[in-house]
């Protein structure tokens, strides 16, 4: 299905992050998108305990680059005090290749200091879904997909 391959970039270090990632991915898949979710379809660093830093780089880096290169759409979780560093690198790669980039945010921490996102991140995005209630954000994504393709 051309034009429907998504690379889903997100932190995946806590159970809550992983569970929320899966909720969003399941919605995207309901709408016919083929999603590469590194925590599910790639190799989690946590599962490679005992490997050296170079071994992790040699395993994870080429796989993620290959998947970003294959995608048509880049979908990024931009929650966190700052967005995940790896996801930001992947975003830059996707953007420079002309991929359609989307983000979502439920985290209020940056707004507490009258800040939002770095313009270098928001400038890459076609749309950023923002709602500080995670369930409401899921509804907004679903509503958007009812009327638009990514």
C-alpha positions as CSV (number, residue, x, y, z in Angstrom):
1,X,0.0,0.0,0.0
2,X,2.0,3.0,-1.3
3,X,1.9,6.2,0.7
4,X,0.7,4.5,3.9
5,X,3.9,3.4,5.6
6,X,4.5,5.2,8.9
7,X,7.6,5.3,11.1
8,X,6.5,5.9,14.7
9,X,9.2,7.7,16.7
10,X,8.8,7.9,20.4
11,X,10.5,7.4,23.7
12,X,10.1,3.8,24.7
13,X,11.7,3.6,28.0
14,X,8.8,3.4,30.5
15,X,5.8,1.1,30.5
16,X,3.4,4.0,30.3
17,X,5.2,5.3,27.2
18,X,5.1,1.9,25.5
19,X,1.4,1.4,26.3
20,X,0.4,4.8,25.0
21,X,2.5,4.3,21.8
22,X,0.6,1.1,21.2
23,X,-2.8,2.8,21.6
24,X,-1.9,5.4,19.0
25,X,-0.4,2.8,16.6
26,X,-3.5,0.6,16.9
27,X,-5.6,3.6,15.7
28,X,-3.3,4.3,12.8
29,X,-3.4,0.6,11.8
30,X,-7.2,0.6,12.0
31,X,-7.2,3.3,9.3
32,X,-5.0,1.1,7.0
33,X,-1.6,2.5,7.8
34,X,1.4,0.1,8.1
35,X,3.3,1.2,11.1
36,X,6.9,0.5,12.1
37,X,7.0,0.9,15.9
38,X,10.6,0.3,17.1
39,X,9.5,-1.0,20.5
40,X,7.4,-3.7,18.7
41,X,9.0,-4.1,15.3
42,X,12.6,-3.1,16.0
43,X,15.1,-3.9,18.6
44,X,14.8,-2.3,22.1
45,X,18.1,-1.5,23.7
46,X,16.7,-2.8,27.0
47,X,16.4,-6.3,25.4
48,X,20.1,-6.1,24.5
49,X,21.5,-6.0,28.0
50,X,25.1,-6.9,28.1
51,X,25.9,-5.5,24.7
52,X,28.6,-2.8,24.4
53,X,27.6,0.7,23.3
54,X,29.2,0.0,19.9
55,X,27.2,-3.3,19.5
56,X,24.0,-1.4,20.2
57,X,24.9,1.3,17.6
58,X,25.7,-1.4,15.1
59,X,22.4,-3.2,15.7
60,X,19.9,-0.4,16.3
61,X,21.2,2.5,14.1
62,X,21.1,0.8,10.7
63,X,17.7,-0.7,11.3
64,X,16.1,2.6,12.3
65,X,17.7,4.4,9.4
66,X,16.4,1.8,7.0
67,X,12.9,2.1,8.3
68,X,12.9,5.9,8.3
69,X,14.1,5.7,4.6
70,X,11.2,3.3,3.8
71,X,8.4,5.3,5.4
72,X,6.1,7.7,3.6
73,X,4.9,9.3,6.9
74,X,6.8,10.1,10.1
75,X,4.7,10.2,13.3
76,X,6.4,11.5,16.4
77,X,5.6,11.5,20.1
78,X,7.0,14.9,21.2
79,X,6.2,14.5,24.9
80,X,8.9,14.9,27.5
81,X,10.8,17.8,29.1
82,X,12.4,17.9,25.7
83,X,11.5,15.5,22.8
84,X,13.5,12.3,22.7
85,X,16.9,12.8,21.1
86,X,16.8,9.8,18.8
87,X,13.3,10.7,17.6
88,X,14.6,14.2,16.8
89,X,17.4,12.8,14.7
90,X,14.9,10.6,12.9
91,X,12.6,13.6,12.4
92,X,15.4,15.5,10.7
93,X,16.1,12.6,8.4
94,X,12.5,12.1,7.5
95,X,11.9,15.9,6.9
96,X,15.0,16.3,4.7
97,X,13.7,13.4,2.6
98,X,10.4,15.1,2.1
99,X,8.4,12.7,4.3
100,X,5.1,13.9,5.7
101,X,5.7,14.5,9.4
102,X,3.2,14.7,12.2
103,X,3.6,14.9,15.9
104,X,1.5,14.6,19.1
105,X,1.9,16.0,22.5
106,X,0.1,15.5,25.8
107,X,2.9,16.8,28.1
108,X,2.3,20.2,29.9
109,X,5.9,20.7,31.2
110,X,7.0,23.1,28.5
111,X,3.9,25.3,28.9
112,X,4.6,25.8,32.5
113,X,7.5,28.0,31.6
114,X,5.7,29.8,28.8
115,X,7.5,27.7,26.2
116,X,6.3,25.3,23.7
117,X,8.4,23.4,21.2
118,X,11.6,24.3,19.4
119,X,10.8,25.9,16.0
120,X,13.2,23.4,14.4
121,X,10.8,20.6,15.4
122,X,7.5,22.3,14.8
123,X,8.8,23.6,11.4
124,X,9.1,20.0,10.2
125,X,5.5,19.1,11.1
126,X,2.4,19.2,8.9
127,X,0.3,19.0,12.0
128,X,0.8,18.5,15.7
129,X,-2.0,17.0,17.8
130,X,-2.0,18.6,21.2
131,X,-4.2,17.7,24.1
132,X,-3.1,17.3,27.7
133,X,-5.6,14.6,28.2
134,X,-4.3,11.4,26.5
135,X,-7.7,9.9,25.9
136,X,-8.9,13.1,24.3
137,X,-5.8,13.3,22.1
138,X,-6.6,9.8,20.9
139,X,-10.2,11.0,20.0
140,X,-8.7,13.9,18.1
141,X,-6.4,11.7,16.1
142,X,-9.3,9.4,15.3
143,X,-11.6,12.3,14.3
144,X,-8.8,13.8,12.1
145,X,-8.3,10.4,10.4
146,X,-12.1,10.2,9.8
147,X,-11.8,13.2,7.5
148,X,-8.1,13.3,6.3
149,X,-5.3,11.0,5.3
150,X,-1.9,11.6,6.8
